[in-house]
Amino acid sequence: MNDSTETQDETPPTSEEFQVSQPGNINPEVLQNISVTLSIEVGRTNIKIKDLMRLTQGSVVELDRIAGEPLDLLVNETVVAQGEVVLVNDRYGIRLTRVVPSTDRLQSI
């Protein structure tokens, strides 16, 4: 067993990579390497704590979305698209049916 620290393939960004090429612009290579959280939302509901505590295996929680409605695709908790569930090689995926215009996304921030 080797106790030495493994070297990483990626080196940390240099100060030049963080510099703005023009006022208001960020180096695209830096942006492309930022991780974001992508999630799919089936629906939501509000319940009282007493009802939450009664949930057991087999309980059904009704959501606010009607069956067949498109699901929301969120990036860092902001809706960026909607779509439908598909199966891709025994895994779930989403086929985008509507992409929210970037101007609308910026207004929700």
N, C-alpha and C positions, 0 to 999 in steps of 0.2 A: 504494500500500500504506500503510495507516495503522498507526503504531506505538503508538497510544494503547491503553490497557487497556479492554477491552469491559466495559460495566456488566452485572451479572447481574440477572435478573428477580427473584430472591429476595433479600431482605435477611436478614442474620444474625439469629438469634433474640435477642430482648431478654432482660434478666435476669428480667423478670416471667414470661416463658414457661418459664424453668427453675425457677421457684419452685414449691414444693409447695403445692397448693391445700388439702390436708388432710394431716395426718401419714400417711406411707406411700403417698400418691398422687402420681403424676407427671402433669403436663399432657398429656392425650391427643394434642394437636396436635403436641407435641414428639416423642412416640413414633411417630406415624404418618409422620414424615419421616425416620426412621432407616433406612438401607439395611441389608439383610441378604443373605447369600449363600444362594441356593436351589439345590440340586443333586439329581439323581436318581442313585441307586446301583443298578446292575444286579447287582453281586456283587463278591466279593473272593477273593483267594487269597494264599498265601504261597509264594514260590519262593526258591531259593538264588541268590546273586549269579552263580554260574557258569552257572546256567540262564537268568538274565536276560540275560547277555552273549551267549548263543547265539541269542536271538530275532532273527529277520529278517523281512522282508516276507513275509507269507503264513503266519507261525507262528500257532498257535492256543494260547491260554491258557485253560485250563479254570477256571471260577469255581465258587464254593461254592453258587450258587443253581440250583435245578432249573428247567428251562424251564416257563413258565406260572405260576411263583410271582410274587406281586406285587412290584413294585419299591419301594424306600424313597425317600420324599421327605424330604430333610434341609434344615433351616434352621440355618445356622451349625453344621453338623456334628452336629445333634441330629435324630433321626428324629421327625417330626411326623405323618406319614401314610404310607399305602401305596397303590399304584394300579397301573394298567395303561397301557401305551403306546397312544396314539391318534395319528392323523394329523389335523392341523388346517391346512388350506390349504397343503399341501406342507411342513409343518413338524411336528416331533414335539411331542407334548404328553403329559400324564398325566391320566387320569381317576381321581380318588380313590375308592378302594373302602373305605378304613378310615382314620379320623382318630384318632390317639393322644390319649386324654383328657389334658387339661392337668395333672391331678394326676400322671399318670405321667411327663409331660415334665419337670415341675419336679423330680421325684425323680432324673432322670438328669443334672441339671446339677451 
